[in-house]
Amino acid sequence: EQMVSVMRKLYGELSKRIAETIIAQEK
């Protein structure tokens, strides 16, 4: 159970960072 929440947290951070990178490239 705890592992799932950790994976979800990591995935959230990763997707957020990817989104910021894409936005930065569009400027």
Gaussian input, Z-matrix of N, CA and C with variables (Angstrom, degrees):
# hf/3-21g

backbone

0 1
 N
 C     1     B1
 C     2     B2     1     A1
 N     3     B3     2     A2     1     D1
 C     4     B4     3     A3     2     D2
 C     5     B5     4     A4     3     D3
 N     6     B6     5     A5     4     D4
 C     7     B7     6     A6     5     D5
 C     8     B8     7     A7     6     D6
 N     9     B9     8     A8     7     D7
 C    10    B10     9     A9     8     D8
 C    11    B11    10    A10     9     D9
 N    12    B12    11    A11    10    D10
 C    13    B13    12    A12    11    D11
 C    14    B14    13    A13    12    D12
 N    15    B15    14    A14    13    D13
 C    16    B16    15    A15    14    D14
 C    17    B17    16    A16    15    D15
 N    18    B18    17    A17    16    D16
 C    19    B19    18    A18    17    D17
 C    20    B20    19    A19    18    D18
 N    21    B21    20    A20    19    D19
 C    22    B22    21    A21    20    D20
 C    23    B23    22    A22    21    D21
 N    24    B24    23    A23    22    D22
 C    25    B25    24    A24    23    D23
 C    26    B26    25    A25    24    D24
 N    27    B27    26    A26    25    D25
 C    28    B28    27    A27    26    D26
 C    29    B29    28    A28    27    D27
 N    30    B30    29    A29    28    D28
 C    31    B31    30    A30    29    D29
 C    32    B32    31    A31    30    D30
 N    33    B33    32    A32    31    D31
 C    34    B34    33    A33    32    D32
 C    35    B35    34    A34    33    D33
 N    36    B36    35    A35    34    D34
 C    37    B37    36    A36    35    D35
 C    38    B38    37    A37    36    D36
 N    39    B39    38    A38    37    D37
 C    40    B40    39    A39    38    D38
 C    41    B41    40    A40    39    D39
 N    42    B42    41    A41    40    D40
 C    43    B43    42    A42    41    D41
 C    44    B44    43    A43    42    D42
 N    45    B45    44    A44    43    D43
 C    46    B46    45    A45    44    D44
 C    47    B47    46    A46    45    D45
 N    48    B48    47    A47    46    D46
 C    49    B49    48    A48    47    D47
 C    50    B50    49    A49    48    D48
 N    51    B51    50    A50    49    D49
 C    52    B52    51    A51    50    D50
 C    53    B53    52    A52    51    D51
 N    54    B54    53    A53    52    D52
 C    55    B55    54    A54    53    D53
 C    56    B56    55    A55    54    D54
 N    57    B57    56    A56    55    D55
 C    58    B58    57    A57    56    D56
 C    59    B59    58    A58    57    D57
 N    60    B60    59    A59    58    D58
 C    61    B61    60    A60    59    D59
 C    62    B62    61    A61    60    D60
 N    63    B63    62    A62    61    D61
 C    64    B64    63    A63    62    D62
 C    65    B65    64    A64    63    D63
 N    66    B66    65    A65    64    D64
 C    67    B67    66    A66    65    D65
 C    68    B68    67    A67    66    D66
 N    69    B69    68    A68    67    D67
 C    70    B70    69    A69    68    D68
 C    71    B71    70    A70    69    D69
 N    72    B72    71    A71    70    D70
 C    73    B73    72    A72    71    D71
 C    74    B74    73    A73    72    D72
 N    75    B75    74    A74    73    D73
 C    76    B76    75    A75    74    D74
 C    77    B77    76    A76    75    D75
 N    78    B78    77    A77    76    D76
 C    79    B79    78    A78    77    D77
 C    80    B80    79    A79    78    D78

   B1=1.4620
   B2=1.5336
   B3=1.3209
   B4=1.4658
   B5=1.5242
   B6=1.3351
   B7=1.4585
   B8=1.5216
   B9=1.3334
   B10=1.4632
   B11=1.5265
   B12=1.3299
   B13=1.4635
   B14=1.5243
   B15=1.3289
   B16=1.4667
   B17=1.5242
   B18=1.3321
   B19=1.4642
   B20=1.5200
   B21=1.3497
   B22=1.4585
   B23=1.5255
   B24=1.3288
   B25=1.4694
   B26=1.5253
   B27=1.3417
   B28=1.4588
   B29=1.5227
   B30=1.3356
   B31=1.4600
   B32=1.5249
   B33=1.3282
   B34=1.4633
   B35=1.5205
   B36=1.3207
   B37=1.4659
   B38=1.5220
   B39=1.3366
   B40=1.4582
   B41=1.5222
   B42=1.3273
   B43=1.4626
   B44=1.5282
   B45=1.3368
   B46=1.4673
   B47=1.5203
   B48=1.3358
   B49=1.4585
   B50=1.5270
   B51=1.3331
   B52=1.4663
   B53=1.5279
   B54=1.3265
   B55=1.4609
   B56=1.5244
   B57=1.3226
   B58=1.4665
   B59=1.5210
   B60=1.3356
   B61=1.4627
   B62=1.5191
   B63=1.3342
   B64=1.4667
   B65=1.5232
   B66=1.3245
   B67=1.4658
   B68=1.5261
   B69=1.3174
   B70=1.4632
   B71=1.5248
   B72=1.3275
   B73=1.4593
   B74=1.5205
   B75=1.3390
   B76=1.4596
   B77=1.5223
   B78=1.3295
   B79=1.4689
   B80=1.5239
   A1=110.67
   A2=116.13
   A3=119.53
   A4=110.96
   A5=115.64
   A6=120.31
   A7=110.59
   A8=115.99
   A9=120.30
   A10=110.55
   A11=117.19
   A12=120.61
   A13=110.71
   A14=116.64
   A15=120.43
   A16=109.65
   A17=116.61
   A18=120.81
   A19=110.34
   A20=115.54
   A21=119.94
   A22=110.55
   A23=116.36
   A24=121.02
   A25=109.84
   A26=116.36
   A27=120.48
   A28=110.51
   A29=116.84
   A30=121.26
   A31=110.21
   A32=116.71
   A33=120.77
   A34=111.20
   A35=116.77
   A36=121.37
   A37=110.36
   A38=116.09
   A39=121.16
   A40=110.83
   A41=117.13
   A42=120.53
   A43=110.75
   A44=116.61
   A45=120.83
   A46=110.13
   A47=115.89
   A48=121.34
   A49=110.51
   A50=116.53
   A51=120.74
   A52=109.67
   A53=117.00
   A54=121.20
   A55=110.38
   A56=117.33
   A57=120.93
   A58=110.73
   A59=117.18
   A60=121.25
   A61=110.37
   A62=116.80
   A63=120.91
   A64=110.05
   A65=117.11
   A66=121.48
   A67=110.25
   A68=116.66
   A69=120.97
   A70=110.31
   A71=117.43
   A72=120.70
   A73=111.52
   A74=117.48
   A75=120.74
   A76=111.93
   A77=117.40
   A78=120.43
   A79=111.24
   D1=-48.01
   D2=-177.44
   D3=-65.50
   D4=-34.56
   D5=-179.06
   D6=-61.94
   D7=-38.20
   D8=-178.77
   D9=-63.28
   D10=-43.51
   D11=-179.06
   D12=-66.41
   D13=-35.29
   D14=178.28
   D15=-66.67
   D16=-43.96
   D17=179.44
   D18=-62.69
   D19=-40.56
   D20=179.83
   D21=-64.00
   D22=-39.32
   D23=-179.82
   D24=-65.81
   D25=-44.44
   D26=179.24
   D27=-63.19
   D28=-41.90
   D29=-179.78
   D30=-63.99
   D31=-37.58
   D32=178.66
   D33=-64.42
   D34=-44.28
   D35=178.61
   D36=-63.48
   D37=-42.51
   D38=-177.87
   D39=-64.72
   D40=-47.92
   D41=-178.32
   D42=-65.34
   D43=-33.99
   D44=178.22
   D45=-65.34
   D46=-42.56
   D47=-179.72
   D48=-66.64
   D49=-40.33
   D50=178.47
   D51=-63.39
   D52=-43.33
   D53=179.79
   D54=-61.52
   D55=-42.58
   D56=178.79
   D57=-63.54
   D58=-38.66
   D59=179.38
   D60=-64.94
   D61=-43.38
   D62=179.82
   D63=-63.16
   D64=-44.13
   D65=179.59
   D66=-62.53
   D67=-40.83
   D68=-179.41
   D69=-64.70
   D70=-36.39
   D71=-178.89
   D72=-71.79
   D73=-28.95
   D74=-177.59
   D75=-72.46
   D76=-24.70
   D77=-177.61
   D78=-70.31

